[in-house]
Amino acid sequence: MLRPLFLIGICGTFALACQAASAACPSEPRELSATLVGDNILVNDHPVSIVAVHGHRSAAEQIEATVNQWRSENDRVTVNRLGQWIVAAALTQDCLATLELEAGKGDGYYSVSRKGAPRVAPSGLPLRLPEGVGITSSVVTNDSGRIGYTLTLRSSLGSEDLMNAFAHALDEQHWESITGHTVARKGVSSTARILTARQGHRQVEVVAMSGSPTQAILNLSDTL
């Protein structure tokens, strides 16, 4: 059970999400309690705030009420079913709001993302990627001053060549303790290659999956 910190009723009581929004954003869902999940988050360089929510109605009833609320504001609203989750989204000129609730329950997540010029590559990334590696998405978090980056990558290089290119790039940029290994994926013929390195208080991990094109995930974070 999520521990409610405040009752959603006006934007002031839902300030964690409203900080990422503007007056032209969809109104917050009513009759839900909320607990902070993440603030100071950038997704593709757009600010996002996320809270966990809990309500006393079923997911279907809460989604229906929220959809009606948003449609009364003339927002563009969609509803989708993703596995065990029901997802309602409202798009305005300035931002996107989503409410995701687990089917049959009143628990889930509410997020607000302010729109802006699209930029997949995050600002301030303290690492130069090898040539031929493209960023398909990025998430940047700030946890009490500790910055974290999660990037999804794509490259025409094979997974082994990609790991070699990363190892060379990290060495050129004076990263230390560069190590790599291969992991067989259970029930799948392909393998995953993992590369890790450290530089001062930062650590980086790159995981590449064999395929065409090669896809990879990069996690870079500040250590405690």
CYANA upper distance limits for C-alpha pairs under 8 A (distance plus 0.5 A):
  2 LEU  CA     35 THR  CA      7.81
  2 LEU  CA     52 ALA  CA      8.11
  2 LEU  CA     53 VAL  CA      8.05
  2 LEU  CA     54 HIS  CA      7.16
  2 LEU  CA    107 ASP  CA      8.42
  3 ARG  CA     35 THR  CA      7.42
  4 PRO  CA     33 SER  CA      5.70
  4 PRO  CA     34 ALA  CA      5.99
  4 PRO  CA     35 THR  CA      6.43
  4 PRO  CA     53 VAL  CA      8.48
  4 PRO  CA     54 HIS  CA      7.94
  5 LEU  CA     33 SER  CA      7.39
  5 LEU  CA     34 ALA  CA      6.56
  5 LEU  CA     35 THR  CA      6.26
  6 PHE  CA     13 THR  CA      7.01
  6 PHE  CA     14 PHE  CA      8.29
  6 PHE  CA     33 SER  CA      6.28
  6 PHE  CA     34 ALA  CA      6.61
  6 PHE  CA     35 THR  CA      8.20
  7 LEU  CA     13 THR  CA      7.19
  7 LEU  CA     14 PHE  CA      8.32
  7 LEU  CA     31 GLU  CA      7.64
  7 LEU  CA     32 LEU  CA      6.72
  7 LEU  CA     33 SER  CA      5.08
  7 LEU  CA     34 ALA  CA      7.23
  8 ILE  CA     13 THR  CA      6.35
  8 ILE  CA     14 PHE  CA      6.24
  8 ILE  CA     28 GLU  CA      7.95
  8 ILE  CA     29 PRO  CA      7.84
  8 ILE  CA     30 ARG  CA      6.46
  8 ILE  CA     31 GLU  CA      6.59
  8 ILE  CA     32 LEU  CA      6.01
  8 ILE  CA     33 SER  CA      6.23
  8 ILE  CA     34 ALA  CA      7.57
  9 GLY  CA     13 THR  CA      7.08
  9 GLY  CA     14 PHE  CA      8.03
  9 GLY  CA     28 GLU  CA      8.42
  9 GLY  CA     30 ARG  CA      6.49
  9 GLY  CA     31 GLU  CA      7.44
 10 ILE  CA     14 PHE  CA      7.13
 10 ILE  CA     28 GLU  CA      8.25
 11 CYS  CA     15 ALA  CA      6.28
 11 CYS  CA     18 CYS  CA      6.80
 11 CYS  CA     27 SER  CA      8.41
 11 CYS  CA     28 GLU  CA      7.64
 12 GLY  CA     18 CYS  CA      8.34
 14 PHE  CA     18 CYS  CA      6.82
 14 PHE  CA     28 GLU  CA      8.04
 14 PHE  CA     34 ALA  CA      8.24
 15 ALA  CA     19 GLN  CA      6.32
 16 LEU  CA     20 ALA  CA      8.11
 16 LEU  CA     36 LEU  CA      7.75
 16 LEU  CA     39 ASP  CA      7.58
 16 LEU  CA     49 SER  CA      6.93
 16 LEU  CA     50 ILE  CA      8.17
 16 LEU  CA     51 VAL  CA      8.02
 17 ALA  CA     21 ALA  CA      7.35
 17 ALA  CA     48 VAL  CA      8.31
 17 ALA  CA     49 SER  CA      5.48
 17 ALA  CA     50 ILE  CA      6.87
 17 ALA  CA     51 VAL  CA      7.60
 17 ALA  CA    111 SER  CA      6.99
 17 ALA  CA    112 VAL  CA      6.31
 18 CYS  CA     22 SER  CA      7.48
 18 CYS  CA     49 SER  CA      8.46
 18 CYS  CA    112 VAL  CA      7.86
 19 GLN  CA     49 SER  CA      8.06
 20 ALA  CA     47 PRO  CA      6.52
 20 ALA  CA     48 VAL  CA      6.38
 20 ALA  CA     49 SER  CA      6.50
 20 ALA  CA    112 VAL  CA      6.74
 20 ALA  CA    113 SER  CA      6.68
 20 ALA  CA    114 ARG  CA      6.50
 21 ALA  CA     25 CYS  CA      6.39
 21 ALA  CA     94 ASP  CA      8.37
 21 ALA  CA     95 CYS  CA      7.15
 21 ALA  CA    112 VAL  CA      6.83
 21 ALA  CA    113 SER  CA      7.25
 21 ALA  CA    114 ARG  CA      6.23
 22 SER  CA     94 ASP  CA      7.68
 22 SER  CA     95 CYS  CA      8.26
 22 SER  CA    114 ARG  CA      8.29
 24 ALA  CA     92 THR  CA      7.55
 24 ALA  CA     93 GLN  CA      7.91
 24 ALA  CA     94 ASP  CA      6.82
 24 ALA  CA     95 CYS  CA      8.31
 25 CYS  CA     91 LEU  CA      8.42
 25 CYS  CA     92 THR  CA      6.63
 25 CYS  CA     93 GLN  CA      8.41
 25 CYS  CA     94 ASP  CA      6.76
 25 CYS  CA     95 CYS  CA      6.14
 25 CYS  CA     96 LEU  CA      7.78
 25 CYS  CA     97 ALA  CA      8.05
 26 PRO  CA     70 TRP  CA      6.92
 26 PRO  CA     73 GLU  CA      8.04
 26 PRO  CA     75 ASP  CA      7.60
 26 PRO  CA     90 ALA  CA      7.12
 26 PRO  CA     91 LEU  CA      7.99
 26 PRO  CA     92 THR  CA      7.49
 26 PRO  CA     95 CYS  CA      8.43
 26 PRO  CA     96 LEU  CA      8.26
 26 PRO  CA     97 ALA  CA      7.05
 27 SER  CA     70 TRP  CA      7.60
 29 PRO  CA     66 THR  CA      6.18
 29 PRO  CA     69 GLN  CA      8.39
 30 ARG  CA     66 THR  CA      7.87
 31 GLU  CA     55 GLY  CA      7.07
 32 LEU  CA     53 VAL  CA      6.58
 32 LEU  CA     54 HIS  CA      6.01
 32 LEU  CA     55 GLY  CA      5.25
 32 LEU  CA     56 HIS  CA      8.28
 33 SER  CA     53 VAL  CA      5.98
 33 SER  CA     54 HIS  CA      5.76
 33 SER  CA     55 GLY  CA      6.95
 34 ALA  CA     51 VAL  CA      6.53
 34 ALA  CA     52 ALA  CA      6.00
 34 ALA  CA     53 VAL  CA      4.92
 34 ALA  CA     54 HIS  CA      6.96
 35 THR  CA     51 VAL  CA      5.96
 35 THR  CA     52 ALA  CA      5.61
 35 THR  CA     53 VAL  CA      6.95
 36 LEU  CA     50 ILE  CA      7.28
 36 LEU  CA     51 VAL  CA      5.07
 36 LEU  CA     52 ALA  CA      6.77
 37 VAL  CA     50 ILE  CA      6.08
 37 VAL  CA     51 VAL  CA      5.34
 37 VAL  CA     52 ALA  CA      6.54
 38 GLY  CA     49 SER  CA      6.46
 38 GLY  CA     50 ILE  CA      5.64
 38 GLY  CA     51 VAL  CA      7.18
 39 ASP  CA     48 VAL  CA      7.38
 39 ASP  CA     49 SER  CA      5.28
 39 ASP  CA     50 ILE  CA      6.94
 39 ASP  CA    141 THR  CA      8.25
 39 ASP  CA    142 ASN  CA      8.19
 40 ASN  CA     47 PRO  CA      7.40
 40 ASN  CA     48 VAL  CA      7.51
 40 ASN  CA     49 SER  CA      7.37
 40 ASN  CA    141 THR  CA      6.52
 40 ASN  CA    142 ASN  CA      6.05
 40 ASN  CA    143 ASP  CA      8.37
 41 ILE  CA     47 PRO  CA      6.25
 41 ILE  CA     48 VAL  CA      5.77
 41 ILE  CA     49 SER  CA      6.98
 41 ILE  CA    139 VAL  CA      7.54
 41 ILE  CA    140 VAL  CA      6.06
 41 ILE  CA    141 THR  CA      5.04
 41 ILE  CA    142 ASN  CA      7.06
 42 LEU  CA     46 HIS  CA      5.50
 42 LEU  CA     47 PRO  CA      5.06
 42 LEU  CA     48 VAL  CA      6.31
 42 LEU  CA    138 SER  CA      8.37
 42 LEU  CA    139 VAL  CA      5.98
 42 LEU  CA    140 VAL  CA      5.29
 42 LEU  CA    141 THR  CA      6.91
 43 VAL  CA     47 PRO  CA      7.02
 43 VAL  CA     48 VAL  CA      7.22
 43 VAL  CA    137 SER  CA      8.17
 43 VAL  CA    138 SER  CA      6.25
 43 VAL  CA    139 VAL  CA      4.94
 43 VAL  CA    140 VAL  CA      6.93
 44 ASN  CA    118 PRO  CA      7.52
 44 ASN  CA    119 ARG  CA      6.19
 44 ASN  CA    120 VAL  CA      5.03
 44 ASN  CA    121 ALA  CA      7.25
 44 ASN  CA    122 PRO  CA      6.98
 44 ASN  CA    137 SER  CA      6.46
 44 ASN  CA    138 SER  CA      5.47
 44 ASN  CA    139 VAL  CA      6.70
 45 ASP  CA    118 PRO  CA      8.01
 45 ASP  CA    119 ARG  CA      6.41
 45 ASP  CA    120 VAL  CA      7.15
 45 ASP  CA    121 ALA  CA      7.94
 45 ASP  CA    122 PRO  CA      6.11
 45 ASP  CA    123 SER  CA      7.68
 45 ASP  CA    138 SER  CA      7.98
 45 ASP  CA    139 VAL  CA      8.06
 45 ASP  CA    140 VAL  CA      8.16
 46 HIS  CA    113 SER  CA      7.16
 46 HIS  CA    114 ARG  CA      6.72
 46 HIS  CA    115 LYS  CA      7.04
 46 HIS  CA    116 GLY  CA      7.21
 46 HIS  CA    118 PRO  CA      8.44
 47 PRO  CA    113 SER  CA      6.31
 47 PRO  CA    114 ARG  CA      6.48
 48 VAL  CA    111 SER  CA      7.32
 48 VAL  CA    112 VAL  CA      6.18
 48 VAL  CA    113 SER  CA      4.95
 48 VAL  CA    114 ARG  CA      7.34
 49 SER  CA    111 SER  CA      6.07
 49 SER  CA    112 VAL  CA      6.15
 49 SER  CA    113 SER  CA      7.32
 50 ILE  CA    109 TYR  CA      7.38
 50 ILE  CA    110 TYR  CA      6.34
 50 ILE  CA    111 SER  CA      4.90
 50 ILE  CA    112 VAL  CA      7.38
 51 VAL  CA    109 TYR  CA      6.23
 51 VAL  CA    110 TYR  CA      6.00
 51 VAL  CA    111 SER  CA      6.95
 52 ALA  CA    107 ASP  CA      8.01
 52 ALA  CA    108 GLY  CA      6.25
 52 ALA  CA    109 TYR  CA      4.92
 52 ALA  CA    110 TYR  CA      6.89
 53 VAL  CA    106 GLY  CA      8.36
 53 VAL  CA    107 ASP  CA      6.19
 53 VAL  CA    108 GLY  CA      5.85
 53 VAL  CA    109 TYR  CA      5.90
 53 VAL  CA    110 TYR  CA      7.17
 54 HIS  CA    106 GLY  CA      5.94
 54 HIS  CA    107 ASP  CA      4.97
 54 HIS  CA    108 GLY  CA      7.13
 55 GLY  CA     62 GLN  CA      8.22
 55 GLY  CA    106 GLY  CA      5.15
 55 GLY  CA    107 ASP  CA      6.88
 56 HIS  CA    106 GLY  CA      6.54
 57 ARG  CA     61 GLU  CA      6.58
 57 ARG  CA     62 GLN  CA      6.46
 57 ARG  CA    105 LYS  CA      8.02
 57 ARG  CA    106 GLY  CA      6.23
 58 SER  CA     62 GLN  CA      6.65
 58 SER  CA    103 ALA  CA      8.16
 58 SER  CA    104 GLY  CA      6.04
 58 SER  CA    105 LYS  CA      5.58
 58 SER  CA    106 GLY  CA      5.57
 59 ALA  CA     63 ILE  CA      6.45
 59 ALA  CA     86 ILE  CA      7.83
 59 ALA  CA    101 LEU  CA      6.13
 59 ALA  CA    102 GLU  CA      6.90
 59 ALA  CA    103 ALA  CA      5.97
 59 ALA  CA    104 GLY  CA      6.02
 59 ALA  CA    105 LYS  CA      5.67
 59 ALA  CA    106 GLY  CA      5.38
 59 ALA  CA    107 ASP  CA      7.98
 60 ALA  CA     64 GLU  CA      6.57
 60 ALA  CA     86 ILE  CA      8.13
 60 ALA  CA    103 ALA  CA      7.52
 60 ALA  CA    104 GLY  CA      7.69
 61 GLU  CA     65 ALA  CA      6.70
 62 GLN  CA     66 THR  CA      6.60
 62 GLN  CA    106 GLY  CA      7.79
 63 ILE  CA     67 VAL  CA      6.46
 63 ILE  CA     86 ILE  CA      8.11
 63 ILE  CA     87 VAL  CA      8.36
 63 ILE  CA     88 ALA  CA      7.13
 63 ILE  CA     99 LEU  CA      8.17
 63 ILE  CA    101 LEU  CA      8.27
 64 GLU  CA     68 ASN  CA      6.68
 65 ALA  CA     69 GLN  CA      6.65
 66 THR  CA     70 TRP  CA      6.62
 67 VAL  CA     71 ARG  CA      6.50
 67 VAL  CA     77 VAL  CA      7.36
 67 VAL  CA     88 ALA  CA      7.42
 68 ASN  CA     72 SER  CA      6.63
 69 GLN  CA     73 GLU  CA      7.38
 70 TRP  CA     74 ASN  CA      7.30
 70 TRP  CA     75 ASP  CA      6.33
 70 TRP  CA     77 VAL  CA      7.51
 70 TRP  CA     90 ALA  CA      7.32
 71 ARG  CA     75 ASP  CA      5.98
 71 ARG  CA     76 ARG  CA      7.67
 71 ARG  CA     77 VAL  CA      7.09
 75 ASP  CA     90 ALA  CA      6.39
 75 ASP  CA     91 LEU  CA      6.48
 75 ASP  CA     92 THR  CA      6.33
 76 ARG  CA     90 ALA  CA      5.91
 76 ARG  CA     91 LEU  CA      5.70
 76 ARG  CA     92 THR  CA      7.25
 77 VAL  CA     88 ALA  CA      7.59
 77 VAL  CA     89 ALA  CA      6.06
 77 VAL  CA     90 ALA  CA      4.92
 77 VAL  CA     91 LEU  CA      7.06
 78 THR  CA     88 ALA  CA      6.20
 78 THR  CA     89 ALA  CA      5.86
 78 THR  CA     90 ALA  CA      7.16
 79 VAL  CA     86 ILE  CA      7.71
 79 VAL  CA     87 VAL  CA      6.12
 79 VAL  CA     88 ALA  CA      4.93
 79 VAL  CA     89 ALA  CA      7.02
 80 ASN  CA     86 ILE  CA      6.44
 80 ASN  CA     87 VAL  CA      5.72
 80 ASN  CA     88 ALA  CA      7.05
 81 ARG  CA     85 TRP  CA      6.36
 81 ARG  CA     86 ILE  CA      5.15
 81 ARG  CA     87 VAL  CA      6.68
 82 LEU  CA     86 ILE  CA      6.75
 82 LEU  CA     87 VAL  CA      7.75
 84 GLN  CA    102 GLU  CA      6.26
 84 GLN  CA    103 ALA  CA      5.97
 85 TRP  CA    100 GLU  CA      6.88
 85 TRP  CA    101 LEU  CA      6.06
 85 TRP  CA    102 GLU  CA      4.97
 85 TRP  CA    103 ALA  CA      5.94
 86 ILE  CA    100 GLU  CA      6.19
 86 ILE  CA    101 LEU  CA      5.89
 86 ILE  CA    102 GLU  CA      6.79
 86 ILE  CA    103 ALA  CA      6.68
 87 VAL  CA     98 THR  CA      7.39
 87 VAL  CA     99 LEU  CA      6.23
 87 VAL  CA    100 GLU  CA      4.91
 87 VAL  CA    101 LEU  CA      7.06
 88 ALA  CA     98 THR  CA      6.14
 88 ALA  CA     99 LEU  CA      5.72
 88 ALA  CA    100 GLU  CA      6.97
 89 ALA  CA     96 LEU  CA      7.56
 89 ALA  CA     97 ALA  CA      6.12
 89 ALA  CA     98 THR  CA      4.78
 89 ALA  CA     99 LEU  CA      6.89
 90 ALA  CA     96 LEU  CA      6.34
 90 ALA  CA     97 ALA  CA      5.78
 90 ALA  CA     98 THR  CA      6.96
 91 LEU  CA     95 CYS  CA      6.61
 91 LEU  CA     96 LEU  CA      5.10
 91 LEU  CA     97 ALA  CA      7.03
 92 THR  CA     96 LEU  CA      6.93
 93 GLN  CA    115 LYS  CA      8.29
 94 ASP  CA    114 ARG  CA      6.52
 94 ASP  CA    115 LYS  CA      5.90
 94 ASP  CA    116 GLY  CA      8.30
 95 CYS  CA    112 VAL  CA      7.48
 95 CYS  CA    113 SER  CA      5.98
 95 CYS  CA    114 ARG  CA      4.71
 95 CYS  CA    115 LYS  CA      5.29
 96 LEU  CA    112 VAL  CA      6.30
 96 LEU  CA    113 SER  CA      5.72
 96 LEU  CA    114 ARG  CA      6.97
 96 LEU  CA    115 LYS  CA      7.58
 97 ALA  CA    110 TYR  CA      7.85
 97 ALA  CA    111 SER  CA      6.20
 97 ALA  CA    112 VAL  CA      5.00
 97 ALA  CA    113 SER  CA      6.93
 98 THR  CA    110 TYR  CA      6.17
 98 THR  CA    111 SER  CA      5.93
 98 THR  CA    112 VAL  CA      7.18
 99 LEU  CA    108 GLY  CA      7.94
 99 LEU  CA    109 TYR  CA      6.36
 99 LEU  CA    110 TYR  CA      5.03
 99 LEU  CA    111 SER  CA      7.26
100 GLU  CA    108 GLY  CA      5.86
100 GLU  CA    109 TYR  CA      5.69
100 GLU  CA    110 TYR  CA      6.89
101 LEU  CA    105 LYS  CA      7.61
101 LEU  CA    106 GLY  CA      6.85
101 LEU  CA    107 ASP  CA      6.06
101 LEU  CA    108 GLY  CA      4.68
101 LEU  CA    109 TYR  CA      7.03
102 GLU  CA    106 GLY  CA      7.41
102 GLU  CA    107 ASP  CA      6.58
102 GLU  CA    108 GLY  CA      6.44
120 VAL  CA    135 ILE  CA      7.11
120 VAL  CA    136 THR  CA      7.03
120 VAL  CA    137 SER  CA      6.02
120 VAL  CA    138 SER  CA      6.62
121 ALA  CA    135 ILE  CA      6.78
121 ALA  CA    137 SER  CA      7.93
121 ALA  CA    138 SER  CA      7.14
122 PRO  CA    138 SER  CA      6.95
122 PRO  CA    139 VAL  CA      8.31
122 PRO  CA    140 VAL  CA      7.87
125 LEU  CA    149 TYR  CA      8.22
127 LEU  CA    173 GLN  CA      8.30
128 ARG  CA    169 ALA  CA      7.85
128 ARG  CA    173 GLN  CA      8.43
129 LEU  CA    133 VAL  CA      7.21
129 LEU  CA    166 PHE  CA      7.78
129 LEU  CA    169 ALA  CA      7.54
130 PRO  CA    165 ALA  CA      6.58
130 PRO  CA    166 PHE  CA      6.56
130 PRO  CA    169 ALA  CA      6.48
132 GLY  CA    155 SER  CA      6.60
132 GLY  CA    156 SER  CA      7.71
132 GLY  CA    157 LEU  CA      8.28
133 VAL  CA    153 LEU  CA      7.10
133 VAL  CA    154 ARG  CA      6.39
133 VAL  CA    155 SER  CA      5.38
133 VAL  CA    156 SER  CA      8.35
134 GLY  CA    153 LEU  CA      6.05
134 GLY  CA    154 ARG  CA      5.76
134 GLY  CA    155 SER  CA      6.81
135 ILE  CA    151 LEU  CA      7.14
135 ILE  CA    152 THR  CA      6.45
135 ILE  CA    153 LEU  CA      5.13
135 ILE  CA    154 ARG  CA      7.01
136 THR  CA    151 LEU  CA      7.98
136 THR  CA    152 THR  CA      6.05
136 THR  CA    153 LEU  CA      6.12
136 THR  CA    154 ARG  CA      7.42
137 SER  CA    151 LEU  CA      6.28
137 SER  CA    152 THR  CA      5.84
137 SER  CA    153 LEU  CA      7.97
138 SER  CA    149 TYR  CA      7.62
138 SER  CA    150 THR  CA      6.20
138 SER  CA    151 LEU  CA      4.97
138 SER  CA    152 THR  CA      7.02
139 VAL  CA    149 TYR  CA      6.32
139 VAL  CA    150 THR  CA      5.67
139 VAL  CA    151 LEU  CA      7.02
140 VAL  CA    147 ILE  CA      7.61
140 VAL  CA    148 GLY  CA      6.10
140 VAL  CA    149 TYR  CA      5.17
140 VAL  CA    150 THR  CA      7.04
141 THR  CA    146 ARG  CA      8.49
141 THR  CA    147 ILE  CA      6.20
141 THR  CA    148 GLY  CA      5.58
141 THR  CA    149 TYR  CA      7.13
142 ASN  CA    146 ARG  CA      6.01
142 ASN  CA    147 ILE  CA      5.16
142 ASN  CA    148 GLY  CA      6.97
143 ASP  CA    147 ILE  CA      6.96
143 ASP  CA    148 GLY  CA      8.47
146 ARG  CA    221 SER  CA      7.81
146 ARG  CA    222 ASP  CA      5.88
146 ARG  CA    223 THR  CA      8.09
147 ILE  CA    221 SER  CA      6.53
147 ILE  CA    222 ASP  CA      6.45
148 GLY  CA    219 ASN  CA      7.93
148 GLY  CA    220 LEU  CA      6.20
148 GLY  CA    221 SER  CA      4.76
148 GLY  CA    222 ASP  CA      7.00
149 TYR  CA    218 LEU  CA      8.19
149 TYR  CA    219 ASN  CA      6.20
149 TYR  CA    220 LEU  CA      5.57
149 TYR  CA    221 SER  CA      6.79
150 THR  CA    217 ILE  CA      7.57
150 THR  CA    218 LEU  CA      6.14
150 THR  CA    219 ASN  CA      5.14
150 THR  CA    220 LEU  CA      7.08
151 LEU  CA    217 ILE  CA      6.17
151 LEU  CA    218 LEU  CA      5.57
151 LEU  CA    219 ASN  CA      7.13
152 THR  CA    215 GLN  CA      7.86
152 THR  CA    216 ALA  CA      6.34
152 THR  CA    217 ILE  CA      5.11
152 THR  CA    218 LEU  CA      6.94
153 LEU  CA    215 GLN  CA      6.13
153 LEU  CA    216 ALA  CA      5.44
153 LEU  CA    217 ILE  CA      6.47
153 LEU  CA    218 LEU  CA      7.98
154 ARG  CA    213 PRO  CA      7.04
154 ARG  CA    214 THR  CA      6.21
154 ARG  CA    215 GLN  CA      5.11
154 ARG  CA    216 ALA  CA      6.80
155 SER  CA    162 LEU  CA      8.04
155 SER  CA    213 PRO  CA      6.32
155 SER  CA    214 THR  CA      5.77
155 SER  CA    215 GLN  CA      7.08
156 SER  CA    212 SER  CA      7.55
156 SER  CA    213 PRO  CA      5.62
156 SER  CA    214 THR  CA      6.67
157 LEU  CA    161 ASP  CA      6.35
157 LEU  CA    162 LEU  CA      6.05
157 LEU  CA    213 PRO  CA      7.86
157 LEU  CA    214 THR  CA      7.04
158 GLY  CA    162 LEU  CA      6.44
158 GLY  CA    210 SER  CA      7.37
158 GLY  CA    211 GLY  CA      8.00
158 GLY  CA    212 SER  CA      8.15
158 GLY  CA    213 PRO  CA      8.11
158 GLY  CA    214 THR  CA      6.48
159 SER  CA    163 MET  CA      6.71
159 SER  CA    193 ARG  CA      7.47
159 SER  CA    208 ALA  CA      6.35
159 SER  CA    209 MET  CA      6.93
159 SER  CA    210 SER  CA      5.81
159 SER  CA    211 GLY  CA      8.17
159 SER  CA    214 THR  CA      6.43
160 GLU  CA    164 ASN  CA      6.80
160 GLU  CA    193 ARG  CA      7.83
161 ASP  CA    165 ALA  CA      6.62
162 LEU  CA    166 PHE  CA      6.71
162 LEU  CA    208 ALA  CA      8.35
163 MET  CA    167 ALA  CA      6.58
163 MET  CA    193 ARG  CA      7.83
163 MET  CA    194 ILE  CA      8.30
163 MET  CA    195 LEU  CA      7.33
163 MET  CA    208 ALA  CA      8.04
164 ASN  CA    168 HIS  CA      6.69
165 ALA  CA    169 ALA  CA      6.65
166 PHE  CA    170 LEU  CA      6.48
167 ALA  CA    171 ASP  CA      6.62
167 ALA  CA    178 ILE  CA      7.35
167 ALA  CA    195 LEU  CA      8.13
168 HIS  CA    172 GLU  CA      6.70
169 ALA  CA    173 GLN  CA      6.81
170 LEU  CA    174 HIS  CA      6.83
170 LEU  CA    175 TRP  CA      5.77
170 LEU  CA    176 GLU  CA      8.46
170 LEU  CA    178 ILE  CA      8.28
170 LEU  CA    197 ALA  CA      8.25
171 ASP  CA    175 TRP  CA      5.99
171 ASP  CA    176 GLU  CA      7.65
171 ASP  CA    178 ILE  CA      8.24
174 HIS  CA    199 GLN  CA      7.80
175 TRP  CA    197 ALA  CA      6.72
175 TRP  CA    198 ARG  CA      6.14
175 TRP  CA    199 GLN  CA      5.36
176 GLU  CA    197 ALA  CA      6.22
176 GLU  CA    198 ARG  CA      5.69
176 GLU  CA    199 GLN  CA      6.40
177 SER  CA    196 THR  CA      8.08
177 SER  CA    197 ALA  CA      5.72
177 SER  CA    198 ARG  CA      6.53
178 ILE  CA    195 LEU  CA      7.57
178 ILE  CA    196 THR  CA      6.17
178 ILE  CA    197 ALA  CA      4.90
178 ILE  CA    198 ARG  CA      7.74
179 THR  CA    195 LEU  CA      6.17
179 THR  CA    196 THR  CA      5.97
179 THR  CA    197 ALA  CA      7.07
180 GLY  CA    193 ARG  CA      7.71
180 GLY  CA    194 ILE  CA      5.93
180 GLY  CA    195 LEU  CA      4.73
180 GLY  CA    196 THR  CA      6.88
181 HIS  CA    193 ARG  CA      6.43
181 HIS  CA    194 ILE  CA      5.96
181 HIS  CA    195 LEU  CA      7.23
182 THR  CA    191 THR  CA      7.36
182 THR  CA    192 ALA  CA      6.31
182 THR  CA    193 ARG  CA      4.98
182 THR  CA    194 ILE  CA      6.70
183 VAL  CA    191 THR  CA      6.35
183 VAL  CA    192 ALA  CA      5.72
183 VAL  CA    193 ARG  CA      6.77
183 VAL  CA    194 ILE  CA      8.21
184 ALA  CA    188 VAL  CA      8.41
184 ALA  CA    189 SER  CA      8.39
184 ALA  CA    190 SER  CA      7.58
184 ALA  CA    191 THR  CA      5.25
184 ALA  CA    192 ALA  CA      6.92
185 ARG  CA    189 SER  CA      7.60
185 ARG  CA    190 SER  CA      7.04
185 ARG  CA    191 THR  CA      6.03
185 ARG  CA    192 ALA  CA      7.31
190 SER  CA    209 MET  CA      7.78
190 SER  CA    210 SER  CA      6.32
190 SER  CA    211 GLY  CA      8.13
191 THR  CA    209 MET  CA      6.73
191 THR  CA    210 SER  CA      6.52
192 ALA  CA    207 VAL  CA      7.07
192 ALA  CA    208 ALA  CA      6.07
192 ALA  CA    209 MET  CA      5.17
192 ALA  CA    210 SER  CA      7.03
193 ARG  CA    207 VAL  CA      6.16
193 ARG  CA    208 ALA  CA      5.67
193 ARG  CA    209 MET  CA      7.08
194 ILE  CA    205 GLU  CA      7.51
194 ILE  CA    206 VAL  CA      6.15
194 ILE  CA    207 VAL  CA      5.04
194 ILE  CA    208 ALA  CA      7.01
195 LEU  CA    205 GLU  CA      6.13
195 LEU  CA    206 VAL  CA      5.62
195 LEU  CA    207 VAL  CA      7.06
196 THR  CA    203 GLN  CA      7.91
196 THR  CA    204 VAL  CA      6.11
196 THR  CA    205 GLU  CA      4.93
196 THR  CA    206 VAL  CA      6.95
197 ALA  CA    203 GLN  CA      6.34
197 ALA  CA    204 VAL  CA      5.94
197 ALA  CA    205 GLU  CA      7.25
198 ARG  CA    202 ARG  CA      6.24
198 ARG  CA    203 GLN  CA      4.88
198 ARG  CA    204 VAL  CA      6.84
199 GLN  CA    203 GLN  CA      6.82
201 HIS  CA    222 ASP  CA      6.16
201 HIS  CA    223 THR  CA      5.93
201 HIS  CA    224 LEU  CA      8.10
202 ARG  CA    220 LEU  CA      7.56
202 ARG  CA    221 SER  CA      6.15
202 ARG  CA    222 ASP  CA      5.02
202 ARG  CA    223 THR  CA      6.36
203 GLN  CA    220 LEU  CA      6.26
203 GLN  CA    221 SER  CA      6.15
203 GLN  CA    222 ASP  CA      7.02
203 GLN  CA    223 THR  CA      7.45
204 VAL  CA    218 LEU  CA      7.63
204 VAL  CA    219 ASN  CA      6.14
204 VAL  CA    220 LEU  CA      4.80
204 VAL  CA    221 SER  CA      7.08
205 GLU  CA    218 LEU  CA      6.24
205 GLU  CA    219 ASN  CA      5.77
205 GLU  CA    220 LEU  CA      7.02
206 VAL  CA    216 ALA  CA      7.33
206 VAL  CA    217 ILE  CA      6.24
206 VAL  CA    218 LEU  CA      4.97
206 VAL  CA    219 ASN  CA      7.02
207 VAL  CA    216 ALA  CA      5.88
207 VAL  CA    217 ILE  CA      5.79
207 VAL  CA    218 LEU  CA      7.02
208 ALA  CA    214 THR  CA      7.42
208 ALA  CA    215 GLN  CA      6.37
208 ALA  CA    216 ALA  CA      4.60
208 ALA  CA    217 ILE  CA      7.08
209 MET  CA    214 THR  CA      6.71
209 MET  CA    215 GLN  CA      6.18
209 MET  CA    216 ALA  CA      6.55
210 SER  CA    214 THR  CA      6.13
210 SER  CA    215 GLN  CA      7.78
211 GLY  CA    215 GLN  CA      7.66
